[in-house]
Amino acid sequence: MAHASRPGGQPVHSGKATAWLSKVFELNPAGLNWPRAVMFLDVALVPLIVFWAIGHEQYLLSALFGLLFAMLDDPGGGYTNRASHIALFALIGAGVTALGFGIGADAWGWLILAAFAITLVAGLAATFGVRRFVTALLLNLWFIVTLGVASSLHHYTRITSYTWAQTLAWTGGAALWIAVTFIGWLIHGRQDRPQPVAELPGDTTRKKMTRPLIMFALIRALTIAGTVALAFGLNLSHGYWLPIAAMVAMKPSLEQATLVAAQRLAGALIGAAAAALLLLLPAGEHGLRLFAVTRGLEVVALILLTHGAAIRFWNYALYCAAIAAGVLILVDLPQPSDYAAEGYRMLWTVCGVGVGLLVMLLAGLLAKRNAKAPPQPA
């Protein structure tokens, strides 16, 4: 049987695939924000130089995440409200950081329990408004990253990492953003300032804890707990890429469209591939050359995160790629890679993204089933 084709000879299926890819990578010129990215880069250079100077680069990732997430969680408005809000966020994040690095090298059962609890709480945070849900998702993602970093550093005996120091680095990054907002407040005549990332939702209207919301939160929690069990219970080589990829690939709410899911999937794969290739550079290097390559990759990771800040609303797939690549470089940089390691990283990334996609499909089916269900009598 002949395949259907367009008048020009192009197969219909090929045309549909091309149209879908064009949607996934469609650019929104209004969403490009280089001033915000430059501001993040200027501030992020502070912890980069500090940790270079003291020779403890293993704490750089915590400081950068504390800075970036404090910036994302900044609600804007009056300085007193901003400072108190960010300080509370930094305090909760410090607790998450301490927990992640504290149990990262413990028995995998504790990791599963903690991952399940934190992911479930993050999912249920949607009842307190979209804004708090986004905040909870940031902390949820950071906890998964801490488990991967802690596991990586635990197996790398030449680097010592202390939980209290990682927690202090996170807190210092968030405190740095509080200081930056104070300086900006003074410069602008002590006037209220807008939300730094204005595109993020600011709605704090509470919602009912409905059954679909609870079920979706439970599905996400079970998914992350399951991927953590596979990664750490089976002691998979670089297996922590599995839950990280699953977390990145899963959409944060029931209402998101399939297009966003595809963008997350494409971005996670592109970012993982880029990180895997870049992490091959220090393999086999020693001495001064290894030092130079490592410092160079840290700068590359920082630039990738900076581009992520600029293109968040320009194209979501490219944003996911930049953030994933930057984070994964910093996570794995203490351990120079080889081709076998990159193969494992790519394998677990694909598996994690696949798991996340499956969960999104199940959540979509659950939402459709609930929408078609007849209303219950009063």
C-alpha positions in Angstrom: 0.0 0.0 0.0 1.4 3.4 -1.0 2.0 5.9 1.7 0.0 9.1 1.6 1.8 12.1 0.3 1.4 15.8 -0.4 1.2 17.2 -4.0 4.9 18.0 -3.8 5.8 14.4 -2.9 6.4 15.0 0.8 4.9 12.3 3.0 2.1 13.5 5.2 3.7 12.0 8.3 6.9 13.7 7.6 5.1 17.0 7.2 3.3 16.5 10.6 6.6 15.7 12.3 8.2 18.8 10.8 5.3 21.0 11.9 5.5 19.5 15.4 9.2 20.1 15.7 8.7 23.7 14.5 6.2 24.2 17.4 8.6 22.6 19.9 11.4 25.0 18.9 9.3 28.0 18.0 10.9 31.2 19.3 9.1 34.1 21.1 11.2 37.2 20.5 9.4 39.1 23.3 10.6 36.4 25.8 14.3 37.1 25.3 15.7 39.0 28.3 19.5 39.6 28.2 19.5 42.3 30.9 18.2 39.8 33.4 20.8 37.3 32.3 23.7 39.8 32.6 22.5 40.7 36.0 22.6 37.1 37.1 26.0 36.6 35.5 27.4 39.7 37.3 26.2 38.4 40.7 27.1 34.7 40.1 30.7 35.7 39.4 31.0 36.6 43.1 30.7 33.0 44.4 32.7 31.7 41.5 35.6 33.9 42.3 35.3 33.3 46.1 35.4 29.5 45.7 38.2 29.7 43.2 40.2 31.7 45.7 39.6 29.4 48.7 40.0 26.3 46.6 36.6 24.6 47.5 34.8 24.4 44.2 32.8 21.5 45.4 30.5 24.0 47.2 30.0 26.2 44.1 26.9 24.4 42.9 25.1 25.0 46.2 25.9 28.7 46.2 24.8 29.1 42.5 21.5 27.3 43.2 20.8 29.3 46.3 21.4 32.5 44.3 19.4 31.4 41.2 16.4 30.1 43.1 16.3 33.1 45.5 16.1 35.2 42.4 13.3 33.1 40.9 11.4 33.2 44.2 11.7 36.9 44.7 8.1 38.3 44.8 9.1 41.9 44.2 7.3 44.8 46.0 8.6 46.5 49.1 12.1 45.6 50.4 10.9 44.4 53.8 8.4 42.0 52.3 11.0 40.8 49.7 13.7 40.2 52.3 11.5 38.3 54.7 10.1 36.2 51.8 13.5 35.3 50.5 14.9 34.7 54.0 12.1 32.2 54.7 12.8 30.5 51.3 16.5 30.4 52.1 15.8 28.8 55.5 13.6 26.1 54.0 16.1 25.5 51.3 18.9 25.2 53.9 16.9 22.5 55.5 16.5 20.7 52.2 20.2 21.1 51.5 21.2 19.7 54.8 18.9 16.7 54.4 20.0 15.9 50.9 23.7 16.1 51.6 23.3 14.5 55.0 21.6 11.3 53.8 23.2 11.2 50.3 25.7 8.6 51.3 23.3 6.7 53.6 21.2 3.5 53.0 19.1 3.9 49.9 15.9 3.3 51.9 16.2 6.7 53.6 16.7 8.4 50.2 13.5 6.8 48.9 11.5 7.9 51.9 12.8 11.4 51.8 12.4 11.8 48.0 8.8 10.5 48.3 7.9 12.9 51.2 9.4 16.0 49.7 7.9 15.4 46.2 4.5 14.7 47.7 4.6 17.9 49.8 5.7 19.8 46.7 2.8 18.5 44.7 0.3 19.3 47.4 1.6 22.8 47.7 -0.6 23.7 44.7 -3.5 24.1 47.1 -1.7 27.2 48.4 -1.6 28.9 45.0 0.4 28.7 41.9 3.2 30.8 43.3 3.8 28.6 46.2 3.6 25.5 44.0 6.4 26.9 41.8 8.5 27.6 45.0 7.9 24.0 46.2 9.0 22.7 42.8 12.2 24.6 42.9 13.1 23.1 46.3 12.0 19.7 45.1 14.3 19.8 42.2 17.1 21.1 44.3 16.7 18.1 46.7 17.0 15.6 43.9 20.2 17.4 42.7 21.7 17.3 46.2 21.3 13.5 46.3 23.2 13.2 43.0 25.9 15.6 44.1 26.3 14.0 47.5 26.5 10.5 45.9 29.1 11.8 43.4 31.3 13.4 46.0 31.0 10.4 48.3 32.5 8.1 45.6 35.3 10.6 44.8 37.7 10.2 47.7 40.0 13.0 46.7 37.4 15.6 47.5 35.9 16.2 51.0 32.4 17.6 51.3 30.8 18.7 54.5 27.1 18.9 54.9 27.3 22.1 57.0 29.5 23.7 54.4 27.1 22.8 51.5 24.2 24.2 53.6 26.2 27.4 54.3 27.0 27.8 50.6 23.3 27.5 49.7 22.4 30.1 52.4 25.2 32.4 51.3 23.9 32.3 47.7 20.4 33.3 48.8 21.8 35.9 51.2 23.8 37.4 48.3 20.6 38.0 46.4 19.0 39.7 49.4 22.1 42.0 49.5 21.7 42.7 45.7 18.0 43.6 46.2 18.9 45.9 49.0 21.5 47.7 46.8 18.9 48.0 44.0 16.3 49.3 46.4 18.6 52.0 47.5 19.6 52.9 44.0 16.0 53.3 42.9 15.2 55.6 45.8 13.7 53.0 48.2 10.7 52.4 45.9 8.9 49.1 45.4 10.5 47.0 42.7 8.8 44.6 40.3 9.2 40.9 40.4 12.7 40.1 38.8 11.2 37.2 36.8 7.9 38.8 35.9 6.7 35.9 33.8 6.5 33.5 36.7 3.0 33.3 38.3 2.4 35.4 41.4 -1.0 34.1 42.2 -1.3 32.9 45.9 -5.1 32.2 45.7 -5.8 29.0 47.6 -7.4 26.0 45.8 -9.4 23.1 47.1 -7.4 19.9 47.6 -9.3 17.9 45.1 -8.9 14.2 44.4 -7.1 14.7 41.0 -4.7 17.1 42.6 -3.9 14.6 45.4 -3.6 11.7 42.9 -1.3 13.6 40.6 0.9 14.6 43.6 1.0 11.0 44.7 1.9 9.7 41.2 4.8 12.2 41.0 6.0 11.2 44.5 5.9 7.5 43.7 7.7 8.2 40.4 10.5 10.0 42.0 10.8 7.5 44.8 10.8 4.7 42.3 13.6 6.3 40.2 15.6 7.0 43.3 15.2 3.3 44.3 16.4 2.2 41.0 19.4 4.6 41.0 20.6 4.1 44.5 19.1 0.7 45.4 20.7 -1.0 42.4 23.8 1.1 42.7 23.7 2.1 39.1 26.7 3.8 37.6 25.8 7.5 37.5 22.3 6.4 38.2 21.3 9.6 39.9 20.8 11.0 36.4 17.6 8.9 36.3 15.6 10.8 38.9 17.0 14.1 37.9 15.9 13.5 34.3 12.5 12.3 35.4 12.1 15.4 37.5 13.1 17.7 34.7 10.9 15.9 32.2 7.7 15.8 34.3 5.3 18.8 33.9 4.5 20.7 37.1 0.7 20.7 36.8 -2.2 18.9 35.4 -3.2 21.7 33.1 0.0 21.9 31.0 -0.3 21.0 27.3 1.5 18.2 25.5 3.6 20.8 23.7 5.3 21.7 27.0 6.0 18.0 27.7 7.6 17.6 24.4 9.7 20.7 25.0 10.9 19.4 28.4 11.7 16.0 26.7 13.7 17.6 23.9 15.5 20.0 26.2 16.5 17.3 28.7 18.0 15.2 26.0 19.8 18.1 24.3 21.2 19.3 27.6 22.3 15.8 28.7 24.0 15.2 25.4 25.9 18.5 25.6 26.9 17.9 29.2 28.1 14.4 28.3 30.3 15.6 25.5 31.8 18.5 27.5 32.5 16.2 30.5 34.7 14.1 28.2 37.2 17.0 28.0 38.9 16.4 31.5 39.1 12.6 31.0 42.7 11.5 31.1 44.0 15.0 32.0 46.3 15.6 35.0 48.0 18.4 36.8 47.9 21.9 35.5 46.0 21.0 32.4 43.2 19.3 34.4 43.0 22.3 36.6 42.6 24.6 33.6 40.0 22.4 31.9 38.0 22.1 35.1 38.0 25.9 35.7 37.0 26.4 32.0 34.1 24.0 32.3 32.9 25.8 35.5 32.8 29.0 33.5 30.9 27.2 30.7 28.3 25.9 33.2 27.9 29.4 34.5 27.4 30.8 31.0 24.8 28.1 30.3 22.9 29.0 33.4 23.1 32.6 32.3 21.7 31.8 28.9 18.9 29.9 30.7 18.0 33.1 32.6 17.8 35.0 29.3 15.8 32.5 27.2 13.4 31.1 29.8 10.4 32.5 27.9 12.1 32.7 24.4 11.9 28.9 23.9 11.2 26.5 26.7 13.0 23.5 25.1 16.3 25.5 24.7 15.9 26.8 28.3 15.6 23.2 29.6 18.6 22.3 27.5 20.8 25.1 28.9 19.7 24.5 32.5 20.2 20.8 32.3 23.6 21.0 30.7 24.8 23.6 33.2 23.6 21.7 36.2 24.8 18.3 35.1 28.3 19.7 34.3 28.6 21.1 37.8 27.2 17.9 39.3 29.7 15.6 37.6 32.7 17.9 37.2 34.5 16.5 40.3 34.7 13.1 38.5 36.5 13.3 35.1 34.5 11.2 32.7 35.2 8.4 30.2 33.2 7.1 27.3 31.6 4.4 29.5 30.5 6.9 32.0 28.9 9.1 29.3 27.1 6.1 27.9 25.6 5.4 31.3 24.6 9.1 31.7 22.9 9.1 28.4 21.1 5.8 29.1 19.8 6.9 32.5 18.8 10.3 31.1 16.7 8.7 28.3 15.2 6.3 30.8 14.4 9.1 33.2 12.8 11.2 30.5 10.8 8.2 29.4 9.5 7.6 32.9 8.6 11.3 33.2 6.8 11.2 29.9 4.9 8.1 30.9 3.8 9.8 34.1 2.6 12.9 32.2 0.5 10.7 30.0 -1.0 8.9 33.0 -1.7 12.3 34.6 -3.4 13.5 31.4 -5.6 10.4 31.3 -6.5 10.9 34.9 -7.5 14.5 34.2 -9.6 13.5 31.2 -11.3 10.7 33.2 -12.1 13.2 36.0 -13.5 15.7 33.5 -15.8 13.1 31.9 -17.0 11.8 35.2 -20.7 12.8 36.0 -21.1 15.3 38.9 -21.8 13.8 42.3 -25.2 14.5 43.8 -25.2 17.0 46.6 
